[in-house]
C-alpha cells in the first residue's frame, strides 16, 4: 500500500533506518593511529583490511527520508505505548531507540505510557481483585495506590533511565503535575441494565498544553503517566489512550501513534492477516458496529475518534513487536500498521485504491 504524508503517490519506501554501530567501523585508510599502536606483526594486516560495508542502502534510506524529515521537523508527535511494550528491557529499549531518532531529528515527541500488565501483576501480588468493564479498570482506594506505584514509579522511571542512557533529555510528568490534565471523577453509569461505579476513574475536562510546550522550549521530551486529578487534588485514574488523544488535540499534533501488541486494527480480532491498512472515521465506526474490536480496543477506538475530531491529522496503530515499526510507519510510504484519517478523501488516489482498506 502506498501512503505518503506529502500526498505524493510516487515516493518510495526506504529500508529500515540503520541502527548506530557500537564497534569501531573506521575505514582501513583512516586507521593509521590504530595501527601505530599495534604490534609490528599486525600493522600490515590492519592497514590492508578493506572496508566491506556497502553504504548504498544507508544513503538510499537517508535520501528517501529527507522529505519526511523536512515535513515533520518541529511538528508534534504524541506516541502512546501500552504496558505490554515495557514487559522487558529489550522491547522498551527498542522503542525508545526509535523515539530517540525522532527526537534528535527535531520532532517534538510526547510519550504517554500505560501499564496494564504490570498493574495486573501488582494487584495480584497485593491481593487486590482486578475488575475491568469495557476495557476500563474499576479503581478503588487500594487499586489507585497500586496504580500510582506502577505508573508514576516503576514504568515512568524505567523509561527515563533508558532515555538518559540514549542521550534524550526527558522529563517525567503525570497529569497531576502543574495541572497538566484536569479531570472529573466519573459518575456511576448504566451498562447493560446494571449500575457501574468505576471508582477513582476520571474523565478529562481539559489539558494545559503550555506545560508541555515549556518542556519543548527547554529541549526536553515529556514522558507522561496518565494519572490525573481534579481541582481539589483528588487523584484519578484516566485511560492512557484517552490522555494521549487529549494531549494530541491540545497540542495540535501532526500524529498520534498508538503502539500495541497487535499489528494494527484488525477486521477479525483473531486473524492477524486481516490487518486494515487504512480507514477513516466512518470505517472505524463500521468495524466497531460489526464487532471487530475486543474490549481492549474499544477505548482506543474512542481515543482515535476524539483525537481526529480534536484536530490531530493522522492516527497510526502499529505493533511494537515489528522491528523498527515506528520508523517504518513515519518514514516510508507503506508503513507497518493502520492509518486512520478523518475522511478517506484526504488520501491520495493511490492510497485510496491500496489493498487492505476498510470496507
C-alpha atoms as one frame of an Amber mdcrd trajectory, in Angstrom:
protein
   0.000   0.000   0.000   1.277   3.470  -0.815   0.874   6.136   1.822   2.590
   9.481   1.814   2.131  12.358   4.245   3.066  14.697   1.412   0.238  13.205
  -0.669   2.775  12.080  -3.243   1.976   8.696  -4.722   5.410   8.340  -6.337
   7.548   8.340  -3.199   9.327   5.106  -2.484   9.748   3.181   0.699  13.091
   3.316   2.450  14.885   0.391   4.046  14.743   0.140   7.801  16.542   3.022
   9.435  20.096   1.934  10.247  20.977   1.482  13.883  24.132   3.150  15.189
  27.124   0.848  15.371  28.886   0.438  18.669  32.089  -1.149  17.395  34.819
   0.770  15.579  33.983   0.899  11.857  36.694   3.238  10.647  37.934   2.587
   7.119  41.347   0.999   6.679  42.823   4.157   5.207  41.869   6.058   8.389
  43.328   3.557  10.845  46.934   4.712  10.949  46.563   5.761  14.577  45.234
   2.331  15.468  47.957   0.537  13.529  50.670   2.646  15.090  49.680   1.300
  18.479  49.551  -2.296  17.263  52.325  -4.837  17.336  54.576  -4.642  14.240
  53.440  -8.066  13.052  49.799  -6.935  12.862  50.241  -3.492  11.291  50.296
  -4.636   7.680  47.175  -6.744   8.185  45.283  -3.867   9.794  46.295  -1.384
   7.104  45.214  -3.673   4.286  41.782  -4.739   5.571  39.265  -3.075   3.216
  36.021  -1.509   4.371  33.420  -4.064   3.276  30.296  -2.227   4.407  28.162
  -1.102   1.461  26.910   2.451   2.108  24.362   2.320  -0.716  21.446   1.219
   1.458  22.255   3.809   4.117  22.461   6.614   1.566  19.228   5.491  -0.111
  17.473   5.443   3.248  18.658   8.945   4.079  17.643  10.303   0.685  14.179
   8.815   0.850  13.699  10.028   4.438  14.671  13.647   3.722  11.179  14.771
   2.545   9.663  13.338   5.719  12.317  14.908   7.928  11.734  18.281   6.287
   7.969  17.900   6.675   7.996  16.786  10.314  10.809  18.817  11.842   9.299
  20.970  14.579   5.975  19.103  14.433   4.424  17.363  17.448   4.047  13.595
  17.592   2.212  12.051  20.535   3.239   8.429  20.993   1.277   6.201  23.320
   2.825   2.904  24.367   0.849   0.343  26.331   2.253  -1.534  29.273   2.997
  -4.604  27.120   5.813  -2.612  25.496   7.532  -2.322  28.849   7.319  -6.002
  29.737  11.037  -6.467  29.157  14.106  -4.300  28.739  14.682  -5.290  25.102
  11.282  -4.145  23.807  11.408  -0.991  25.925  14.825  -0.082  24.604  13.891
  -0.912  21.006  11.001   1.567  21.095  12.926   4.320  22.842  15.840   3.960
  20.401  13.392   4.779  17.608  11.904   7.662  19.575  15.438   8.970  20.127
  15.895   9.272  16.367  12.679  11.281  16.045  13.736  13.500  18.953  17.203
  14.150  17.544  15.704  14.968  14.127  13.808  17.857  15.691  10.392  16.239
  16.042   8.678  17.243  19.270   7.675  13.975  20.890   5.384  13.397  23.849
   5.496   9.810  25.110   2.416   8.710  27.050   2.690   5.301  28.679   0.268
   2.801  30.124   0.988  -0.070  32.464  -1.906  -2.517  32.421   0.005  -5.829
  32.613   2.325  -4.511  35.317  -0.638  -3.225  37.311  -2.397  -6.583  36.975
   0.709  -8.240  38.399   0.971  -5.697  41.206  -2.670  -6.206  42.153  -2.200
  -9.964  42.255   0.860  -9.623  44.483  -1.073  -7.326  46.843  -4.190  -9.476
  46.836  -6.305  -6.824  45.092  -9.019  -8.026  42.743  -8.812  -6.702  39.186
 -12.121  -5.693  37.616 -12.410  -4.407  34.053 -15.569  -3.032  32.426 -15.443
  -2.415  28.673 -11.672  -2.206  28.722 -11.502   0.221  31.654 -10.260  -0.576
  35.134 -12.556  -0.138  38.121 -10.373   1.742  40.620 -10.955   1.658  44.369
  -8.617   3.109  47.038  -6.165   0.202  47.034  -6.163  -0.086  43.255  -5.408
   3.632  42.986  -2.388   3.236  45.283  -1.131   0.310  43.207  -1.700   2.306
  40.014   0.355   5.203  41.357   3.238   2.893  42.278   3.285   1.195  38.886
   2.731   4.167  36.565   4.482   7.060  38.288   7.139   4.936  39.960   8.076
   1.772  38.125   7.374   2.415  34.445   7.994   6.159  34.221  11.357   5.808
  35.953  12.435   2.890  33.758  11.669   4.883  30.631  13.566   7.918  31.899
  16.603   5.789  32.738  16.809   4.458  29.175  16.243   7.962  27.780  19.169
   9.174  29.851  21.362   6.365  28.523  20.417   7.226  24.924  21.057  10.932
  25.339  17.430  12.080  25.291  16.713  14.993  27.581  13.471  13.640  29.029
  11.334  14.755  31.944   8.822  12.578  33.761   5.358  14.019  34.276   1.878
  12.860  35.150  -1.437  14.529  34.507  -1.297  15.697  38.128   1.869  17.778
  37.613   1.273  21.519  37.226  -2.367  20.815  36.389  -1.406  19.203  33.085
  -4.638  17.194  32.885  -7.760  18.383  34.682 -10.298  15.604  35.181 -13.555
  14.907  36.970 -14.479  11.705  38.735 -16.759   9.656  36.540 -20.265   9.223
  37.977 -21.895   5.779  38.059 -23.155   4.734  34.636 -25.707   2.231  33.378
 -24.167  -0.615  31.372 -26.375  -3.450  30.155 -29.003  -2.508  32.725 -26.523
  -2.521  35.603 -25.182   0.485  37.514 -21.375   0.520  37.370 -19.294   2.736
  39.655 -15.763   2.978  38.252 -14.465   4.452  41.496 -11.479   6.786  41.150
 -11.645   6.906  37.368 -11.574  10.297  35.714 -12.944  11.860  32.557 -10.814
  14.617  31.074 -12.063  18.189  31.249  -9.033  19.979  29.833  -5.309  19.731
  29.071  -2.898  22.601  29.755  -0.730  22.440  26.644   1.520  25.219  27.985
   3.002  22.766  30.496   4.239  20.595  27.638   5.309  23.463  25.398   7.620
  24.701  28.156   9.342  21.317  28.087   9.703  21.514  24.301  11.172  25.012
  24.550  13.752  23.674  27.001  14.682  20.899  24.561  13.070  18.213  26.722
  10.821  15.301  25.832   7.854  14.812  28.194   7.225  11.249  29.360   3.679
  11.301  30.715   1.923   8.960  33.132  -1.873   9.124  32.646  -2.728   9.620
  36.320  -4.573  12.932  36.646  -6.519  14.923  39.235  -9.450  17.247  39.754
  -9.251  20.823  41.054  -9.471  19.572  44.641  -6.394  17.402  44.170  -8.224
  14.070  44.097  -6.029  11.723  42.064  -7.899   9.915  39.288  -7.032   7.026
  37.024  -7.511   8.030  33.381  -7.110   5.697  30.431  -3.726   6.277  28.761
  -5.181   6.219  25.225  -7.637   8.923  26.263  -4.857  11.035  27.779  -2.726
  10.665  24.650  -5.627  11.673  22.388  -6.454  14.710  24.533  -2.815  15.812
  24.625  -2.581  15.399  20.857  -5.667  17.556  20.338  -4.475  20.223  22.793
  -1.081  20.469  21.067  -2.457  20.311  17.530  -0.287  17.258  16.936   0.573
  16.114  13.449   0.344  12.488  14.527  -0.940  10.288  17.312   0.788   6.908
  17.215  -0.562   4.025  19.297   1.976   1.239  19.903   0.195  -2.029  20.660
   0.810  -5.760  20.615  -1.454  -6.260  17.588  -0.139  -5.434  14.086  -2.720
  -2.651  13.795  -6.503  -2.579  13.534  -7.806  -5.997  12.535 -11.056  -6.681
  10.712 -11.164 -10.000  12.574  -9.609  -9.782  16.010  -8.281 -13.353  15.925
  -6.727 -13.101  12.449  -3.504 -11.050  12.084  -3.844 -11.375   8.305  -6.992
  -9.226   8.399  -4.951  -6.065   9.021  -6.709  -2.899   7.867  -4.060  -0.759
   6.180  -6.057   2.444   6.314  -9.522   3.682   7.143 -11.425   6.806   8.123
 -13.779   7.558  10.998 -16.776   6.130   9.159 -14.879   2.909   8.506 -13.770
   2.777  12.133 -17.388   3.001  13.277 -18.417   0.245  10.859 -15.715  -2.038
  12.225 -16.865  -1.357  15.779 -20.521  -1.989  14.882 -19.525  -5.257  13.221
 -17.960  -6.469  16.465 -14.398  -6.412  15.146 -12.977  -4.905  18.336 -12.172
  -6.753  21.530 -12.695  -4.997  24.871  -9.171  -3.573  24.977  -9.612  -1.966
  21.570 -12.788  -0.077  22.494 -11.034   2.725  24.464  -8.533   3.024  21.616
 -11.297   3.432  19.048 -12.865   6.182  21.174  -9.479   7.856  21.600  -8.769
   7.723  17.871 -12.071   9.409  17.063 -11.574  12.049  19.769  -8.063  12.824
  18.530  -9.079  13.272  14.904 -12.144  15.333  15.803  -9.851  17.417  18.020
  -7.576  18.283  15.108  -4.920  15.551  15.008  -4.320  14.994  11.295  -3.394
  11.332  11.294  -3.557   8.488  13.776  -1.461   5.345  13.402  -1.849   1.999
  15.158   1.318  -0.109  14.991   2.868  -3.131  16.672   5.906  -2.712  18.889
   6.739  -6.346  18.084   7.615  -5.485  14.471  11.226  -4.388  14.263  11.620
  -0.633  13.704   7.864  -0.329  13.170   7.742   3.263  14.402  10.408   4.482
  11.986   8.924   2.499   9.107   5.488   3.978   9.805   6.832   7.533   9.862
   9.497   7.445   7.149   8.102   5.088   4.481   5.032   5.091   2.268   3.945
   1.562   3.074   4.138   1.865   6.843   3.586  -1.177   9.021   0.199  -0.780
  10.717  -3.098   1.044  10.276  -3.525   4.682   9.266  -6.726   6.478  10.298
  -7.827   9.850   8.912 -10.973  11.944   9.206 -12.145  11.256   5.668 -10.853
   8.840   3.074 -10.921  11.662   0.511  -7.942  13.183   2.333  -5.815  10.340
   0.966  -4.287  10.255  -2.497  -5.949   8.146  -5.234  -3.112   5.636  -4.900
  -3.747   5.389  -1.173  -7.488   5.002  -1.676  -7.020   2.047  -4.015  -4.436
   0.271  -1.890  -5.060  -3.204  -0.590  -6.178  -3.562   2.995  -8.628  -0.678
   3.103 -11.521  -0.935   5.493 -14.877  -1.506   3.775
